[in-house]
Amino acid sequence: MSALGQSVEDYLSIRRTLGYKLVDESRLLMDFAAFVDQHGGVAVTTELAVAWAMGPQGSSPGWWATRLSMVRGFARHHQTIDPLSEIPPVGLLPRRNHRPTPYLYSDDDVVALLTAARTLTPQLRAATYETLIGLLASTGMRIGEAMRLDDSDIDWAGSVVTVNNSKFGRSRLVPVHSSTLDALRSYTDLRERLCPHPSAPSVFVSARAARLAHSTINENFHRLLDQADLGRAAAGRRPRVHDLRHSFAVKTLLDWYRDGADVQGRLPALSAYLGHVQPSGTYWYLTAAPELLALAADRLCAPQGGRT
């Protein structure tokens, strides 16, 4: 391993002790170190950093900015031991801060996805995706959190699922409805019968008895979208698995507004349930649906005589 590669390893090790997972950073920064070596570099330079960041042809400017940001973080560390190294200036590859408009699944959409999942083969794959989609829709979990769930994370008596070491290294307890717990129990019983010796202790397993992978989930989910006739949203963007999380949050807020609940007071609880670091991460969902914005506006106007 080159000196730069070893410096990358040291940098990643330090940051991991602070709770960062750095899965993508590990792969990409080692690739950057190899890129510098291939071009005869002995230090981090802005020129090499930009050339590497813009290497993937056809990628979005946002992805180039993300790659350069990873190098910038490493360069700050590396410059302390190699003064010849340069730190790429901020704003060199500007990022366009744009959050894609989420596709909000209706109850009928979710039912259509569950129905499509039941047609998958073999039987274990069908049960896995039906239960996985149901769990995401009913709890708003991140897909990565559901993938990492182990059998020991389910408290059957307390109707609680423990999400361990999630985003930003945080863990949390997720209470689930009795119907969700019943679906999980039915699935695990079937899984144990069809796959008595899985290669991992995970709740959800593939047809090959392994923990699910993102690539496999996306491939099967796109197939289910097409079968459920949800292949393209009105805005022209394909719905995502992650949009089930958005849909859960928006539906929860809509129900609270319609019931006349103290939404402002309950929002921190929803934020904690979803695993957001702070409520501001949950406030974004207020802009996700026109109906939600209208209800919020009506609530603001009500103390002033109900004007709209």
Helices and strands as residue ranges (DSSP letters): H 3-16, H 23-38, H 46-53, H 61-78, H 107-117, H 123-139, H 143-148, G 151-153, E 154-155, E 160-163, G 167-169, E 172-175, H 178-194, H 214-227, H 243-258, H 263-274, H 280-283, G 284-287, H 290-301, G 302-304
